Amino acid sequence: MIISTPNLCDAHPELIRVVDPVFKNYGDKSSFGGEIVTVKCFEDNSRVKELANTEGTGKVMVVDGGGSLKKALLGDLIAQSAADNGWAGFIIFGCIRDVEPIGTMKIGVKALNSIPLKTERKGVGEKDIPITFAGVTFNPGEFVYSDETGIIISSEQLVKT
């Protein structure tokens, strides 16, 4: 699926919220989108791993890691599990690791940066709640679209995924 965030902004200006441009692209799919599923966690990717192991067709996992640059919330094993389960991608307000293998996977990944340290899994974190970072609020059930130009959110589905 090819998504053009500029074209979506032009076609639907009244429906679009634009995410601050603070993310880097890491996955092989630079253009992706789908229904938002949220996770809020801080330096513990337990909930990310759990969700990656569930059916995710047409969905994007949006992870509020508090902007931490100390631990990676996504690595190659979890990313591969998500790809295998149909997830369109991840938007992570935090770090990832295993950049090279993730870069070959057919999944979209946007994150603030990378770091080689993994998290300690303590089972902490919330899912399916509104989360706010990068100038916008991500609500579960809304839609997010991402390409090399940027990331946008809409309360309505704008592209069939």
C-alpha positions in Angstrom: 0.0 0.0 0.0 1.4 3.4 -1.0 0.3 6.3 1.2 0.9 9.9 0.4 0.4 12.0 3.6 0.6 15.3 1.6 -2.2 14.1 -0.7 -4.3 13.0 2.3 -3.8 16.4 3.9 -4.8 18.2 0.7 -7.9 16.0 0.2 -9.1 15.9 3.9 -7.8 19.0 5.7 -10.7 19.1 8.1 -10.0 15.5 9.3 -6.2 15.5 9.7 -4.0 16.0 12.7 -0.3 16.2 11.9 2.2 14.5 14.2 5.3 16.6 15.0 8.3 15.5 12.8 10.5 13.8 15.4 10.5 10.3 14.1 13.0 8.2 12.0 12.0 5.5 9.6 13.4 2.0 10.4 11.2 -0.6 8.7 11.3 -1.8 5.1 7.8 -0.4 4.6 8.2 3.4 4.7 4.5 3.9 3.7 2.0 2.2 6.0 -1.2 2.9 7.9 -4.2 1.5 9.7 -6.3 1.4 12.8 -4.6 2.7 15.9 -4.0 0.3 18.8 -2.3 2.1 21.7 0.3 1.0 24.3 1.6 3.2 27.2 4.7 1.8 28.8 8.0 3.1 30.1 11.2 1.1 29.6 9.1 -2.2 29.7 7.9 -3.7 26.4 5.8 -6.5 28.0 2.5 -5.1 26.4 4.2 -4.5 23.1 5.3 -8.2 22.9 1.9 -9.4 24.0 0.1 -7.4 21.3 2.6 -8.3 18.6 1.6 -11.9 19.1 -2.0 -11.2 18.3 -3.8 -10.7 15.0 -3.0 -7.2 13.7 -4.1 -7.1 10.1 -4.9 -3.5 9.2 -3.6 -2.1 12.5 -0.7 0.1 13.7 0.7 -0.2 17.2 1.3 3.2 18.6 3.6 3.1 21.7 4.0 5.9 24.2 7.4 5.0 25.8 7.6 8.4 27.4 10.2 9.5 24.9 12.8 7.4 26.8 16.1 7.0 25.0 17.5 4.5 27.5 15.9 1.2 26.5 14.6 -0.3 23.3 10.8 -1.0 23.2 11.1 -3.0 20.0 13.6 -5.5 18.7 13.8 -7.9 15.8 12.0 -10.8 17.4 9.0 -8.8 18.4 9.0 -7.0 15.0 9.0 -10.3 13.2 6.2 -11.6 15.3 4.1 -8.5 14.5 4.9 -8.9 10.8 3.9 -12.5 10.9 0.6 -11.6 12.5 -0.2 -9.0 9.9 0.5 -5.7 11.8 1.0 -2.8 9.4 3.6 -1.2 11.6 4.7 0.6 14.8 5.0 4.2 15.8 7.2 4.3 18.9 7.8 7.4 21.1 11.0 5.8 22.3 13.8 3.6 20.9 14.2 0.4 19.0 17.1 -2.0 18.6 18.2 -4.5 15.9 18.0 -1.8 13.3 19.6 -3.8 10.5 17.3 -6.9 10.6 14.2 -4.7 11.2 15.2 -2.7 8.1 14.7 -5.9 6.0 11.2 -6.8 7.5 8.0 -6.0 5.6 6.6 -3.9 8.4 6.6 -0.1 9.0 8.6 1.1 12.0 8.9 4.8 13.1 10.8 5.6 16.3 12.7 8.4 17.9 16.1 6.6 17.8 17.9 3.3 18.4 19.8 1.9 21.3 21.2 -1.6 21.9 19.7 -2.1 25.4 16.6 -4.2 25.9 14.0 -3.5 28.5 13.3 -5.5 31.6 9.9 -7.1 31.3 7.9 -6.6 34.5 4.4 -6.8 32.9 3.9 -3.1 33.3 2.0 -1.0 30.8 -1.5 -0.1 29.6 -3.2 -0.6 26.3 -6.2 0.8 24.4 -6.1 4.2 26.1 -5.7 7.6 24.6 -2.0 8.6 24.6 -0.5 12.0 23.8 3.0 12.8 22.4 4.5 14.7 19.4 1.8 17.3 19.6 -1.2 15.0 19.1 -3.5 12.6 20.9 -3.7 9.1 19.5 -7.1 7.5 20.2 -7.6 3.7 19.9 -9.9 3.0 16.9 -8.8 6.1 15.0 -6.5 5.8 11.9 -2.9 6.7 11.4 -1.0 7.0 8.1 2.7 7.3 7.7 5.2 7.8 4.8 8.6 9.4 4.4 7.1 12.9 4.6 5.3 12.5 7.9 2.6 11.0 10.1 -1.0 12.0 10.2 -4.1 10.9 12.2 -7.7 10.9 11.3 -10.9 9.9 13.1 -12.1 8.4 9.9 -10.5 5.8 7.7 -9.1 7.6 4.6 -7.3 4.7 2.9 -8.4 1.1 2.7 -5.6 -1.1 4.2 
